[in-house]
Amino acid sequence: MFLAILNYKVPLTEVDRHVQDHRDYLDTLYAKGKLIVSGPQEPKTGGVILFAVSSQAEVDEMIANDPYFVRGIATYQVIQFHPVKSDGRFRELYLEK
């Protein structure tokens, strides 16, 4: 499983100009079952994306096509981890079938 932590590189006024394109792009990934959850950090210094994929290459490709990345709005720190415990409602999202 992969988690991306986004950090904005530009002022929030610039982020706000691109947020709808970013969210529209994420909607396409949700529709394909590639994401679990996403949203802005508090305070609004970036965001967080939890991916429902098993390869770094797939994460890299999704990031490369994200309008925030393409337009230089944010940097992405990607963390791979292996869930071993979770609430049962979450478990079905990451267990290998």
C-alpha positions in Angstrom: 0.0 0.0 0.0 1.2 3.5 -0.7 0.6 6.9 0.9 1.6 10.2 -0.7 2.1 13.3 1.4 1.8 16.4 -0.8 3.4 19.7 0.1 2.4 22.9 -1.7 5.3 24.8 -3.4 3.2 27.8 -4.3 0.9 30.2 -2.4 -2.6 29.0 -1.6 -4.1 31.5 -4.1 -2.2 29.6 -6.8 -3.3 26.2 -5.3 -6.9 27.3 -5.4 -6.7 28.1 -9.1 -5.9 24.4 -9.8 -7.7 22.5 -7.0 -10.7 21.6 -9.2 -8.5 20.1 -11.9 -6.7 18.1 -9.3 -9.9 16.9 -7.7 -11.4 16.0 -11.1 -8.3 13.9 -11.8 -8.6 12.2 -8.5 -12.2 11.4 -9.3 -11.0 9.4 -12.4 -8.7 7.4 -10.2 -11.5 6.7 -7.6 -13.7 5.5 -10.5 -11.0 3.0 -11.4 -10.6 1.8 -7.8 -7.1 3.2 -7.5 -7.6 5.4 -4.4 -8.9 4.9 -0.9 -9.0 8.4 0.6 -7.6 11.8 -0.1 -7.8 15.3 1.2 -6.0 18.5 2.3 -3.9 18.7 5.4 -4.8 21.0 8.3 -3.3 23.5 8.3 -3.6 23.7 4.5 0.1 23.1 3.6 -0.6 20.2 1.2 -2.6 17.0 1.1 -2.6 13.3 1.6 -3.6 10.5 -0.8 -3.9 6.8 0.1 -3.5 4.6 -3.0 -5.2 1.2 -3.5 -2.5 -0.2 -5.8 0.4 -2.6 -5.3 3.2 -1.1 -7.4 5.4 1.9 -7.1 5.4 2.2 -10.9 1.6 2.6 -10.9 1.8 5.3 -8.1 4.5 7.1 -10.1 2.4 7.1 -13.2 -0.7 8.5 -11.4 1.4 11.2 -9.8 3.0 12.1 -13.1 -0.5 12.8 -14.5 -1.8 14.8 -11.5 -2.4 18.4 -12.5 -0.7 19.5 -9.2 2.5 17.7 -10.3 2.3 18.7 -14.0 1.9 22.3 -13.0 4.5 22.4 -10.3 1.9 23.0 -7.5 3.1 20.3 -5.1 5.9 17.9 -4.2 5.0 14.3 -3.4 6.6 12.2 -0.7 5.6 8.6 -1.3 5.7 6.1 1.5 5.1 2.4 1.0 3.9 0.3 3.9 2.4 -3.0 4.7 -0.9 -2.9 6.7 -0.9 -5.5 9.4 -3.8 -4.2 11.6 -6.8 -2.2 10.9 -10.5 -1.7 11.6 -12.5 -4.4 9.9 -14.3 -1.9 7.7 -10.9 -0.9 6.2 -9.4 -4.4 5.9 -11.3 -5.4 2.8 -9.7 -2.5 0.9 -6.2 -3.7 1.1 -6.2 -7.5 1.6 -4.7 -9.3 -1.4 -7.3 -11.5 -3.1 
